[in-house]
Amino acid sequence: MIMKKIIMTIWILVGLGLFGCSKDEETTPSLTIDEAAEQIGASISTDIYGTSDDLVSISISSEASANGRVDMCGVGKDTSFTKQYSGTYNSYALQSTYAYQLNCSNHIPDNIGVTFTLGITRTGTRTNATSNTQGSYEITGFEASSKSYVINGEINRTATLTLLYRNNSEVKTTSKLTVQNLALNKETQQITGGSASYSLFGIGENGSFNYTSTVTFNDDKTATIIIQGKTYSVNLVTGQLQS
């Protein structure tokens, strides 16, 4: 009788998860820190580097149009760009639409206010993604002495990720990127500096996740990502993390 009670007690404890590892401890998050860094790197590659030459084109066009023409100040315009990139690790097709207005001070270009939408389809060796992005920028740096345009603004994105290496597991994400003093060289049209904060949250088959990170843009086509104390380097051209 005593033995029977002991056996029943053991089965109850097992059922309550007091013996052995719990299911939660064995479950991999829907998106790990390393995977989050990978997705942040890919998104700034397309949303920032992939559109940087668009922003320079808008800036040059607006500045040239306003040169000696007072009637261009305060006038809004719309434009769109399509772009495709095919690389070893990632390929993407990007459709961007911009609405912008040149603002002047004493008839001299001072800044450009830009609102935009991006539609991106990205395929890769590890992840496929479709995303929709909305954002706004203010572009300054029109002084003759300035070698770069300076961009401040915010990007909001929703995306559906297919993790190929996880049996095509699907993850839905929402992110916000706040860009601070992003410098675009006027001559080379390359990013030479700036920073950003990036928040990423979403849900997948193993539950929800929430990550925050900081991004520092370097002058060698890379950016440094710090997320929850871990540091990563991303190639802005390919979107790949570098060791």
PyRosetta script that sets phi, psi and omega in degrees:
from pyrosetta import init, pose_from_sequence

init()
pose = pose_from_sequence("MIMKKIIMTIWILVGLGLFGCSKDEETTPSLTIDEAAEQIGASISTDIYGTSDDLVSISISSEASANGRVDMCGVGKDTSFTKQYSGTYNSYALQSTYAYQLNCSNHIPDNIGVTFTLGITRTGTRTNATSNTQGSYEITGFEASSKSYVINGEINRTATLTLLYRNNSEVKTTSKLTVQNLALNKETQQITGGSASYSLFGIGENGSFNYTSTVTFNDDKTATIIIQGKTYSVNLVTGQLQS")
pose.set_psi(1, -45.0)
pose.set_omega(1, 179.5)
pose.set_phi(2, -62.6)
pose.set_psi(2, -44.0)
pose.set_omega(2, 179.4)
pose.set_phi(3, -60.1)
pose.set_psi(3, -39.5)
pose.set_omega(3, -179.8)
pose.set_phi(4, -63.1)
pose.set_psi(4, -39.7)
pose.set_omega(4, 178.7)
pose.set_phi(5, -65.9)
pose.set_psi(5, -39.0)
pose.set_omega(5, 179.6)
pose.set_phi(6, -63.3)
pose.set_psi(6, -44.4)
pose.set_omega(6, -180.0)
pose.set_phi(7, -62.7)
pose.set_psi(7, -41.9)
pose.set_omega(7, 179.1)
pose.set_phi(8, -64.3)
pose.set_psi(8, -39.0)
pose.set_omega(8, 179.3)
pose.set_phi(9, -63.3)
pose.set_psi(9, -42.3)
pose.set_omega(9, 179.0)
pose.set_phi(10, -60.4)
pose.set_psi(10, -44.3)
pose.set_omega(10, -179.7)
pose.set_phi(11, -64.1)
pose.set_psi(11, -37.4)
pose.set_omega(11, 177.9)
pose.set_phi(12, -64.0)
pose.set_psi(12, -43.7)
pose.set_omega(12, 179.5)
pose.set_phi(13, -63.5)
pose.set_psi(13, -40.2)
pose.set_omega(13, 177.5)
pose.set_phi(14, -62.6)
pose.set_psi(14, -43.4)
pose.set_omega(14, 179.9)
pose.set_phi(15, -63.3)
pose.set_psi(15, -33.0)
pose.set_omega(15, 178.4)
pose.set_phi(16, -81.0)
pose.set_psi(16, -6.0)
pose.set_omega(16, 178.8)
pose.set_phi(17, 80.7)
pose.set_psi(17, 19.6)
pose.set_omega(17, -179.4)
pose.set_phi(18, -82.3)
pose.set_psi(18, -16.9)
pose.set_omega(18, 172.9)
pose.set_phi(19, -111.1)
pose.set_psi(19, 141.1)
pose.set_omega(19, 177.4)
pose.set_phi(20, 80.0)
pose.set_psi(20, -179.6)
pose.set_omega(20, -178.1)
pose.set_phi(21, -83.7)
pose.set_psi(21, 143.3)
pose.set_omega(21, 178.1)
pose.set_phi(22, -79.4)
pose.set_psi(22, 161.5)
pose.set_omega(22, -179.5)
pose.set_phi(23, -63.6)
pose.set_psi(23, -38.3)
pose.set_omega(23, -178.7)
pose.set_phi(24, -62.6)
pose.set_psi(24, -36.8)
pose.set_omega(24, -178.8)
pose.set_phi(25, -68.2)
pose.set_psi(25, -26.4)
pose.set_omega(25, -177.5)
pose.set_phi(26, -90.9)
pose.set_psi(26, -13.4)
pose.set_omega(26, -174.3)
pose.set_phi(27, -83.9)
pose.set_psi(27, 129.0)
pose.set_omega(27, 174.6)
pose.set_phi(28, -76.5)
pose.set_psi(28, 134.9)
pose.set_omega(28, 178.8)
pose.set_phi(29, -56.3)
pose.set_psi(29, 156.0)
pose.set_omega(29, 178.5)
pose.set_phi(30, -57.9)
pose.set_psi(30, -32.2)
pose.set_omega(30, 174.9)
pose.set_phi(31, -146.8)
pose.set_psi(31, 115.6)
pose.set_omega(31, -179.7)
pose.set_phi(32, -77.4)
pose.set_psi(32, 172.5)
pose.set_omega(32, 177.5)
pose.set_phi(33, -60.0)
pose.set_psi(33, -45.0)
pose.set_omega(33, 179.5)
pose.set_phi(34, -61.9)
pose.set_psi(34, -40.7)
pose.set_omega(34, 179.6)
pose.set_phi(35, -69.3)
pose.set_psi(35, -36.1)
pose.set_omega(35, 177.1)
pose.set_phi(36, -63.5)
pose.set_psi(36, -43.4)
pose.set_omega(36, 177.4)
pose.set_phi(37, -60.5)
pose.set_psi(37, -39.1)
pose.set_omega(37, 178.9)
pose.set_phi(38, -62.4)
pose.set_psi(38, -42.8)
pose.set_omega(38, -179.5)
pose.set_phi(39, -71.4)
pose.set_psi(39, -37.0)
pose.set_omega(39, 176.8)
pose.set_phi(40, -63.3)
pose.set_psi(40, -43.5)
pose.set_omega(40, 178.2)
pose.set_phi(41, -60.5)
pose.set_psi(41, -42.8)
pose.set_omega(41, -179.8)
pose.set_phi(42, -66.0)
pose.set_psi(42, -39.3)
pose.set_omega(42, -176.5)
pose.set_phi(43, -72.4)
pose.set_psi(43, -39.5)
pose.set_omega(43, 178.4)
pose.set_phi(44, -71.8)
pose.set_psi(44, -24.4)
pose.set_omega(44, 175.3)
pose.set_phi(45, -63.1)
pose.set_psi(45, -43.8)
pose.set_omega(45, -179.3)
pose.set_phi(46, -85.0)
pose.set_psi(46, -49.0)
pose.set_omega(46, -173.5)
pose.set_phi(47, -71.0)
pose.set_psi(47, -32.2)
pose.set_omega(47, -178.1)
pose.set_phi(48, -103.2)
pose.set_psi(48, -65.7)
pose.set_omega(48, -177.8)
pose.set_phi(49, -64.9)
pose.set_psi(49, -39.6)
pose.set_omega(49, -177.6)
pose.set_phi(50, -65.8)
pose.set_psi(50, -19.1)
pose.set_omega(50, -179.6)
pose.set_phi(51, -116.1)
pose.set_psi(51, 2.1)
pose.set_omega(51, -175.6)
pose.set_phi(52, -62.0)
pose.set_psi(52, -38.6)
pose.set_omega(52, 179.6)
pose.set_phi(53, -71.3)
pose.set_psi(53, -27.0)
pose.set_omega(53, 173.7)
pose.set_phi(54, -61.3)
pose.set_psi(54, -46.2)
pose.set_omega(54, -177.0)
pose.set_phi(55, -66.5)
pose.set_psi(55, -37.9)
pose.set_omega(55, 176.3)
pose.set_phi(56, -65.0)
pose.set_psi(56, -40.9)
pose.set_omega(56, 179.1)
pose.set_phi(57, -61.3)
pose.set_psi(57, -43.5)
pose.set_omega(57, 177.6)
pose.set_phi(58, -61.5)
pose.set_psi(58, -43.7)
pose.set_omega(58, -177.8)
pose.set_phi(59, -64.3)
pose.set_psi(59, -47.2)
pose.set_omega(59, -179.4)
pose.set_phi(60, -63.2)
pose.set_psi(60, -44.5)
pose.set_omega(60, -179.2)
pose.set_phi(61, -61.8)
pose.set_psi(61, -45.2)
pose.set_omega(61, -178.3)
pose.set_phi(62, -66.5)
pose.set_psi(62, -42.5)
pose.set_omega(62, -178.6)
pose.set_phi(63, -65.0)
pose.set_psi(63, -42.1)
pose.set_omega(63, -179.7)
pose.set_phi(64, -67.6)
pose.set_psi(64, -40.1)
pose.set_omega(64, -179.0)
pose.set_phi(65, -65.5)
pose.set_psi(65, -35.5)
pose.set_omega(65, -175.5)
pose.set_phi(66, -83.0)
pose.set_psi(66, -11.1)
pose.set_omega(66, -176.8)
pose.set_phi(67, -64.1)
pose.set_psi(67, 105.5)
pose.set_omega(67, 178.9)
pose.set_phi(68, 81.2)
pose.set_psi(68, 6.2)
pose.set_omega(68, -179.0)
pose.set_phi(69, -124.4)
pose.set_psi(69, 100.0)
pose.set_omega(69, -178.6)
pose.set_phi(70, -62.9)
pose.set_psi(70, -31.1)
pose.set_omega(70, -175.1)
pose.set_phi(71, -68.4)
pose.set_psi(71, -12.3)
pose.set_omega(71, 178.4)
pose.set_phi(72, -81.3)
pose.set_psi(72, -20.0)
pose.set_omega(72, -179.7)
pose.set_phi(73, -69.8)
pose.set_psi(73, 130.5)
pose.set_omega(73, 179.2)
pose.set_phi(74, 81.6)
pose.set_psi(74, 3.2)
pose.set_omega(74, -179.2)
pose.set_phi(75, -92.6)
pose.set_psi(75, 131.9)
pose.set_omega(75, -179.9)
pose.set_phi(76, -93.0)
pose.set_psi(76, 150.0)
pose.set_omega(76, 177.4)
pose.set_phi(77, -140.4)
pose.set_psi(77, 159.0)
pose.set_omega(77, 174.2)
pose.set_phi(78, -121.1)
pose.set_psi(78, 145.6)
pose.set_omega(78, 175.4)
pose.set_phi(79, -153.9)
pose.set_psi(79, 163.4)
pose.set_omega(79, 179.3)
pose.set_phi(80, -143.2)
pose.set_psi(80, 154.9)
pose.set_omega(80, 179.5)
pose.set_phi(81, -135.7)
pose.set_psi(81, 147.5)
pose.set_omega(81, 168.8)
pose.set_phi(82, -121.8)
pose.set_psi(82, 147.3)
pose.set_omega(82, -175.7)
pose.set_phi(83, -151.0)
pose.set_psi(83, 146.3)
pose.set_omega(83, 174.9)
pose.set_phi(84, -133.7)
pose.set_psi(84, 140.7)
pose.set_omega(84, 176.8)
pose.set_phi(85, -133.0)
pose.set_psi(85, 134.7)
pose.set_omega(85, 177.8)
pose.set_phi(86, -130.3)
pose.set_psi(86, 117.4)
pose.set_omega(86, -178.8)
pose.set_phi(87, -128.0)
pose.set_psi(87, -174.7)
pose.set_omega(87, -178.6)
pose.set_phi(88, -67.1)
pose.set_psi(88, -38.6)
pose.set_omega(88, -173.5)
pose.set_phi(89, -106.2)
pose.set_psi(89, -31.3)
pose.set_omega(89, -176.5)
pose.set_phi(90, -139.8)
pose.set_psi(90, 149.9)
pose.set_omega(90, 170.4)
pose.set_phi(91, -134.8)
pose.set_psi(91, 147.4)
pose.set_omega(91, 177.6)
pose.set_phi(92, -148.8)
pose.set_psi(92, 154.0)
pose.set_omega(92, 172.0)
pose.set_phi(93, -118.8)
pose.set_psi(93, 128.5)
pose.set_omega(93, -172.7)
pose.set_phi(94, -127.0)
pose.set_psi(94, 131.0)
pose.set_omega(94, 174.7)
pose.set_phi(95, -119.7)
pose.set_psi(95, 118.8)
pose.set_omega(95, -176.9)
pose.set_phi(96, -123.1)
pose.set_psi(96, 142.4)
pose.set_omega(96, 176.9)
pose.set_phi(97, -129.0)
pose.set_psi(97, 130.7)
pose.set_omega(97, -176.5)
pose.set_phi(98, -124.8)
pose.set_psi(98, 141.3)
pose.set_omega(98, 168.0)
pose.set_phi(99, -120.9)
pose.set_psi(99, 125.3)
pose.set_omega(99, -174.7)
pose.set_phi(100, -142.2)
pose.set_psi(100, 157.6)
pose.set_omega(100, -179.4)
pose.set_phi(101, -138.8)
pose.set_psi(101, 131.6)
pose.set_omega(101, 176.6)
pose.set_phi(102, -85.9)
pose.set_psi(102, 124.5)
pose.set_omega(102, 177.9)
pose.set_phi(103, -109.4)
pose.set_psi(103, 134.2)
pose.set_omega(103, -175.1)
pose.set_phi(104, -119.6)
pose.set_psi(104, 160.2)
pose.set_omega(104, 173.2)
pose.set_phi(105, -127.7)
pose.set_psi(105, 117.9)
pose.set_omega(105, -175.9)
pose.set_phi(106, 55.3)
pose.set_psi(106, 41.3)
pose.set_omega(106, 177.6)
pose.set_phi(107, 68.3)
pose.set_psi(107, 14.7)
pose.set_omega(107, 178.0)
pose.set_phi(108, -112.4)
pose.set_psi(108, 130.7)
pose.set_omega(108, -179.9)
pose.set_phi(109, -53.2)
pose.set_psi(109, 129.0)
pose.set_omega(109, -178.3)
pose.set_phi(110, -114.1)
pose.set_psi(110, -47.5)
pose.set_omega(110, 179.2)
pose.set_phi(111, -159.0)
pose.set_psi(111, 163.1)
pose.set_omega(111, 174.6)
pose.set_phi(112, -119.9)
pose.set_psi(112, 127.1)
pose.set_omega(112, 173.1)
pose.set_phi(113, -93.9)
pose.set_psi(113, 126.8)
pose.set_omega(113, -174.3)
pose.set_phi(114, -127.3)
pose.set_psi(114, 131.8)
pose.set_omega(114, 166.1)
pose.set_phi(115, -118.2)
pose.set_psi(115, 149.1)
pose.set_omega(115, -173.3)
pose.set_phi(116, -155.7)
pose.set_psi(116, 161.2)
pose.set_omega(116, 171.4)
pose.set_phi(117, -130.6)
pose.set_psi(117, 146.7)
pose.set_omega(117, 177.6)
pose.set_phi(118, -130.4)
pose.set_psi(118, 135.6)
pose.set_omega(118, 170.5)
pose.set_phi(119, -118.6)
pose.set_psi(119, 121.9)
pose.set_omega(119, -172.4)
pose.set_phi(120, -130.2)
pose.set_psi(120, 133.6)
pose.set_omega(120, 170.0)
pose.set_phi(121, -118.1)
pose.set_psi(121, 121.3)
pose.set_omega(121, -176.3)
pose.set_phi(122, -123.4)
pose.set_psi(122, 133.0)
pose.set_omega(122, 175.1)
pose.set_phi(123, -120.2)
pose.set_psi(123, 142.5)
pose.set_omega(123, -178.4)
pose.set_phi(124, -147.4)
pose.set_psi(124, 178.9)
pose.set_omega(124, 179.2)
pose.set_phi(125, -75.8)
pose.set_psi(125, -20.6)
pose.set_omega(125, -178.6)
pose.set_phi(126, -116.8)
pose.set_psi(126, -33.5)
pose.set_omega(126, -172.9)
pose.set_phi(127, -141.1)
pose.set_psi(127, 138.8)
pose.set_omega(127, 167.2)
pose.set_phi(128, -108.1)
pose.set_psi(128, 148.6)
pose.set_omega(128, -177.5)
pose.set_phi(129, -151.9)
pose.set_psi(129, 145.6)
pose.set_omega(129, 167.7)
pose.set_phi(130, -124.3)
pose.set_psi(130, 137.7)
pose.set_omega(130, -176.6)
pose.set_phi(131, -145.9)
pose.set_psi(131, 154.7)
pose.set_omega(131, 174.1)
pose.set_phi(132, -126.0)
pose.set_psi(132, 132.0)
pose.set_omega(132, -172.5)
pose.set_phi(133, -130.1)
pose.set_psi(133, 139.7)
pose.set_omega(133, 172.4)
pose.set_phi(134, -129.8)
pose.set_psi(134, 146.0)
pose.set_omega(134, -179.7)
pose.set_phi(135, -166.8)
pose.set_psi(135, 178.6)
pose.set_omega(135, 177.7)
pose.set_phi(136, -146.9)
pose.set_psi(136, 145.4)
pose.set_omega(136, 179.6)
pose.set_phi(137, -132.8)
pose.set_psi(137, 155.6)
pose.set_omega(137, 162.8)
pose.set_phi(138, -121.1)
pose.set_psi(138, 125.6)
pose.set_omega(138, -178.6)
pose.set_phi(139, -109.2)
pose.set_psi(139, 126.2)
pose.set_omega(139, 176.7)
pose.set_phi(140, -126.0)
pose.set_psi(140, -176.5)
pose.set_omega(140, 178.5)
pose.set_phi(141, 102.4)
pose.set_psi(141, 32.0)
pose.set_omega(141, -177.4)
pose.set_phi(142, -86.9)
pose.set_psi(142, -2.3)
pose.set_omega(142, 178.2)
pose.set_phi(143, -62.6)
pose.set_psi(143, 144.2)
pose.set_omega(143, -179.5)
pose.set_phi(144, -60.5)
pose.set_psi(144, -28.7)
pose.set_omega(144, -178.2)
pose.set_phi(145, -79.8)
pose.set_psi(145, -12.7)
pose.set_omega(145, -177.3)
pose.set_phi(146, -84.8)
pose.set_psi(146, 128.2)
pose.set_omega(146, 178.8)
pose.set_phi(147, -88.0)
pose.set_psi(147, -9.3)
pose.set_omega(147, -176.1)
pose.set_phi(148, -136.2)
pose.set_psi(148, 150.7)
pose.set_omega(148, 165.1)
pose.set_phi(149, -84.3)
pose.set_psi(149, 146.6)
pose.set_omega(149, -178.7)
pose.set_phi(150, -118.9)
pose.set_psi(150, 130.0)
pose.set_omega(150, -173.6)
pose.set_phi(151, -120.0)
pose.set_psi(151, 132.9)
pose.set_omega(151, 172.1)
pose.set_phi(152, -129.3)
pose.set_psi(152, 141.2)
pose.set_omega(152, -179.8)
pose.set_phi(153, 171.3)
pose.set_psi(153, -166.2)
pose.set_omega(153, -173.2)
pose.set_phi(154, -142.5)
pose.set_psi(154, 140.8)
pose.set_omega(154, 178.5)
pose.set_phi(155, -126.6)
pose.set_psi(155, 130.1)
pose.set_omega(155, 175.1)
pose.set_phi(156, -117.8)
pose.set_psi(156, 132.0)
pose.set_omega(156, -173.2)
pose.set_phi(157, -135.6)
pose.set_psi(157, 141.8)
pose.set_omega(157, 167.6)
pose.set_phi(158, -118.6)
pose.set_psi(158, 139.9)
pose.set_omega(158, -175.7)
pose.set_phi(159, -146.3)
pose.set_psi(159, 152.9)
pose.set_omega(159, 170.1)
pose.set_phi(160, -116.6)
pose.set_psi(160, 121.5)
pose.set_omega(160, -178.7)
pose.set_phi(161, -106.7)
pose.set_psi(161, 141.1)
pose.set_omega(161, 171.3)
pose.set_phi(162, -116.2)
pose.set_psi(162, 111.0)
pose.set_omega(162, -177.2)
pose.set_phi(163, -85.6)
pose.set_psi(163, 99.6)
pose.set_omega(163, -174.1)
pose.set_phi(164, -63.0)
pose.set_psi(164, -34.5)
pose.set_omega(164, -177.1)
pose.set_phi(165, -78.6)
pose.set_psi(165, -4.0)
pose.set_omega(165, 176.7)
pose.set_phi(166, -116.7)
pose.set_psi(166, 43.7)
pose.set_omega(166, 179.7)
pose.set_phi(167, 56.0)
pose.set_psi(167, 42.4)
pose.set_omega(167, 177.4)
pose.set_phi(168, 61.4)
pose.set_psi(168, 32.5)
pose.set_omega(168, 176.5)
pose.set_phi(169, -61.0)
pose.set_psi(169, 137.9)
pose.set_omega(169, -176.7)
pose.set_phi(170, -103.6)
pose.set_psi(170, 135.3)
pose.set_omega(170, 179.2)
pose.set_phi(171, -130.7)
pose.set_psi(171, 132.6)
pose.set_omega(171, 176.7)
pose.set_phi(172, -107.0)
pose.set_psi(172, 131.6)
pose.set_omega(172, -174.9)
pose.set_phi(173, -128.9)
pose.set_psi(173, 155.1)
pose.set_omega(173, 169.8)
pose.set_phi(174, -130.3)
pose.set_psi(174, 134.9)
pose.set_omega(174, -177.4)
pose.set_phi(175, -139.9)
pose.set_psi(175, 157.9)
pose.set_omega(175, 177.1)
pose.set_phi(176, -135.5)
pose.set_psi(176, 127.3)
pose.set_omega(176, 179.5)
pose.set_phi(177, -120.2)
pose.set_psi(177, 121.9)
pose.set_omega(177, 177.5)
pose.set_phi(178, -109.6)
pose.set_psi(178, 116.0)
pose.set_omega(178, -174.3)
pose.set_phi(179, -96.6)
pose.set_psi(179, 134.8)
pose.set_omega(179, -178.8)
pose.set_phi(180, -127.9)
pose.set_psi(180, 120.3)
pose.set_omega(180, 174.0)
pose.set_phi(181, 51.3)
pose.set_psi(181, 46.9)
pose.set_omega(181, 175.2)
pose.set_phi(182, -72.8)
pose.set_psi(182, 121.2)
pose.set_omega(182, -176.1)
pose.set_phi(183, -98.8)
pose.set_psi(183, 127.1)
pose.set_omega(183, 176.6)
pose.set_phi(184, -117.5)
pose.set_psi(184, 115.2)
pose.set_omega(184, -179.5)
pose.set_phi(185, -62.4)
pose.set_psi(185, 128.6)
pose.set_omega(185, -175.8)
pose.set_phi(186, -65.6)
pose.set_psi(186, -34.7)
pose.set_omega(186, -175.7)
pose.set_phi(187, -82.9)
pose.set_psi(187, -48.3)
pose.set_omega(187, -176.1)
pose.set_phi(188, -89.1)
pose.set_psi(188, -15.9)
pose.set_omega(188, -176.5)
pose.set_phi(189, 60.4)
pose.set_psi(189, 29.0)
pose.set_omega(189, -180.0)
pose.set_phi(190, -107.6)
pose.set_psi(190, 150.0)
pose.set_omega(190, 174.6)
pose.set_phi(191, -71.7)
pose.set_psi(191, 130.0)
pose.set_omega(191, -179.3)
pose.set_phi(192, -120.4)
pose.set_psi(192, -2.4)
pose.set_omega(192, 179.4)
pose.set_phi(193, 172.8)
pose.set_psi(193, 176.4)
pose.set_omega(193, 179.6)
pose.set_phi(194, 123.9)
pose.set_psi(194, 173.7)
pose.set_omega(194, -178.4)
pose.set_phi(195, -144.3)
pose.set_psi(195, 171.3)
pose.set_omega(195, 179.5)
pose.set_phi(196, -159.6)
pose.set_psi(196, 156.9)
pose.set_omega(196, 168.5)
pose.set_phi(197, -112.6)
pose.set_psi(197, 144.0)
pose.set_omega(197, -174.3)
pose.set_phi(198, -136.3)
pose.set_psi(198, 123.0)
pose.set_omega(198, 173.9)
pose.set_phi(199, -113.4)
pose.set_psi(199, 136.3)
pose.set_omega(199, -175.8)
pose.set_phi(200, -136.9)
pose.set_psi(200, 121.7)
pose.set_omega(200, 174.2)
pose.set_phi(201, -140.8)
pose.set_psi(201, 159.6)
pose.set_omega(201, -177.6)
pose.set_phi(202, 179.6)
pose.set_psi(202, -165.1)
pose.set_omega(202, -177.1)
pose.set_phi(203, -147.9)
pose.set_psi(203, 145.9)
pose.set_omega(203, 176.9)
pose.set_phi(204, -143.2)
pose.set_psi(204, -166.1)
pose.set_omega(204, -174.8)
pose.set_phi(205, -66.7)
pose.set_psi(205, -19.7)
pose.set_omega(205, 179.2)
pose.set_phi(206, -107.1)
pose.set_psi(206, 24.0)
pose.set_omega(206, 175.0)
pose.set_phi(207, 104.5)
pose.set_psi(207, -171.3)
pose.set_omega(207, -174.8)
pose.set_phi(208, -94.9)
pose.set_psi(208, 166.0)
pose.set_omega(208, 178.7)
pose.set_phi(209, -149.3)
pose.set_psi(209, 160.9)
pose.set_omega(209, -178.7)
pose.set_phi(210, -153.1)
pose.set_psi(210, 117.5)
pose.set_omega(210, -178.6)
pose.set_phi(211, -128.2)
pose.set_psi(211, 146.0)
pose.set_omega(211, 171.9)
pose.set_phi(212, -125.0)
pose.set_psi(212, 147.5)
pose.set_omega(212, -177.4)
pose.set_phi(213, -150.7)
pose.set_psi(213, 165.2)
pose.set_omega(213, 171.8)
pose.set_phi(214, -117.5)
pose.set_psi(214, 148.3)
pose.set_omega(214, -178.9)
pose.set_phi(215, -128.0)
pose.set_psi(215, 131.6)
pose.set_omega(215, 174.1)
pose.set_phi(216, -116.8)
pose.set_psi(216, 122.8)
pose.set_omega(216, 179.8)
pose.set_phi(217, -88.1)
pose.set_psi(217, 129.5)
pose.set_omega(217, -178.7)
pose.set_phi(218, -101.4)
pose.set_psi(218, 174.7)
pose.set_omega(218, -177.3)
pose.set_phi(219, -97.7)
pose.set_psi(219, 18.4)
pose.set_omega(219, -179.1)
pose.set_phi(220, -123.7)
pose.set_psi(220, 29.7)
pose.set_omega(220, -179.5)
pose.set_phi(221, 64.6)
pose.set_psi(221, 30.1)
pose.set_omega(221, 174.1)
pose.set_phi(222, -129.8)
pose.set_psi(222, 165.0)
pose.set_omega(222, 172.7)
pose.set_phi(223, -137.5)
pose.set_psi(223, 150.1)
pose.set_omega(223, 178.2)
pose.set_phi(224, -105.5)
pose.set_psi(224, 125.3)
pose.set_omega(224, -178.9)
pose.set_phi(225, -111.1)
pose.set_psi(225, 129.2)
pose.set_omega(225, 173.6)
pose.set_phi(226, -118.3)
pose.set_psi(226, 119.8)
pose.set_omega(226, -178.2)
pose.set_phi(227, -133.8)
pose.set_psi(227, 117.5)
pose.set_omega(227, -179.6)
pose.set_phi(228, 50.1)
pose.set_psi(228, 44.6)
pose.set_omega(228, 175.0)
pose.set_phi(229, 86.3)
pose.set_psi(229, -8.0)
pose.set_omega(229, 179.3)
pose.set_phi(230, -100.9)
pose.set_psi(230, 140.5)
pose.set_omega(230, -176.1)
pose.set_phi(231, -110.5)
pose.set_psi(231, 135.3)
pose.set_omega(231, 179.6)
pose.set_phi(232, -133.0)
pose.set_psi(232, 152.9)
pose.set_omega(232, 172.5)
pose.set_phi(233, -116.9)
pose.set_psi(233, 135.5)
pose.set_omega(233, -179.2)
pose.set_phi(234, -122.6)
pose.set_psi(234, 137.6)
pose.set_omega(234, 172.4)
pose.set_phi(235, -79.8)
pose.set_psi(235, 116.6)
pose.set_omega(235, -174.6)
pose.set_phi(236, -71.3)
pose.set_psi(236, -19.6)
pose.set_omega(236, 179.0)
pose.set_phi(237, -77.0)
pose.set_psi(237, -47.3)
pose.set_omega(237, -175.3)
pose.set_phi(238, -95.0)
pose.set_psi(238, -20.0)
pose.set_omega(238, -175.2)
pose.set_phi(239, 79.2)
pose.set_psi(239, 6.3)
pose.set_omega(239, -177.3)
pose.set_phi(240, -88.9)
pose.set_psi(240, 140.4)
pose.set_omega(240, 173.0)
pose.set_phi(241, -71.3)
pose.set_psi(241, 143.8)
pose.set_omega(241, 179.0)
pose.set_phi(242, -118.3)
pose.set_psi(242, 146.4)
pose.set_omega(242, 179.4)
pose.set_phi(243, -79.1)
pose.dump_pdb("model.pdb")
